[in-house]
Amino acid sequence: MKLHDLAHGRTGDKGDTSNISVIAYRAQDFDRLLQAVTTARVAAHLGQPVGAVTRYVLPQLGAMNFVIRGALAGGVTRSLALDAHGKCLSSVLLDMPLPDLD
């Protein structure tokens, strides 16, 4: 199972920082997402050098917001990346396999 089976996402940016919101489709899946989608797993899954990853939990919304510093190769005005805004990062994250949890 992949993250996109249980949640959808949105991405934003400011300078060299990206934020990715992960929002559960169903409230009953939110606890599983809290266990499986950690800052360490997010950083590892993105597979690029990133700075600090901070997770903010929004239980009333069934959502988490990840702030990822150093994710955009200098930001929109400095990066030569095709996606300098990092808009595809939510799609990349939603492709993350979820571990089997008991």
N, C-alpha and C positions, 0 to 999 in steps of 0.2 A: 504494500500500500504506500502511496506517496502522499505528501502533504496536500496536494491539490484535491485529493479525494475527500478531505475533511474541511478544507478552508479555501478562502480566496485571499487575494492580497492587493495592496496598493503601494506604490513607491513614490517618494518625494526626494528632493535634494536641496542642499544649501551649501554652496562652496564645494568642499571636498568631502562632505558628509552626506550619506544617504540614509533615509529612514524607510523601513519596510514594515507595513502593517499586515498582520496575519489575522484574519477574522474567520472564526468557526462558522460553518453553515448551520450547525445545530448545537444548541446549548449543551446537550449531553456529551458532546465530543471535546468540550473545552478543557476538562481536566487531563485528558489524554494529550492534548496539544501542549499543555503546560509542562508535562513530564518529558515530552519528546522533543520539543523545539526549544532548546537551550542556547545560550549565547555561544558556548563552545561548539555545538553542532552547526549553528548558523555560520560561524566563522570558518569552520572546516569545510562546509559544503560550498561556500562561495568560491573556495579554491584560489583565491588571490590574496596577495598581501593586504591585509586590512589592519587598521588600528583597533582601538577599543570597541567592543560591541556591548551595548547596554540594552537590556530588555525592560520595557515598561509594560505592566500587566493591567488590563482594563476589564476586570471581570464582569462589570455590568453590561459591557458590549460584547463579551465573548471574544475579546481581541487582545493581541499583544502588539507592541510597537518596538521595533529594533532600530536603534540609532547606531550607525556604523561609520566610525570616523576613518578617514583615509581610504575610502572605498572608491573614489572617483578620479584617481590619478591626477590630482591637482585641481579638479573642478572643471566646470564647463569652459571657462575662458583659457585654461591652460592645457587641457587634455587633448590628445590626438585620437582618443578612442572614438569609435563610430557612435557609441551611445554615451556621450559625455555626461548626460543627465542621470544615467543609471536607471532609466525607466524599465529596462528589461530585468532588473535584479529581482523583482517580485516573482517573475516567471521562473527565473533560475532557482530561487528559494523554494517555490511551490513544487518543483521537481524533486525535492529531497525525499529519499525513502524514509519512512517512519519505522522505528524498531518495533518488534513485537513486545507489548507490555502485558504484564500479568495484572 
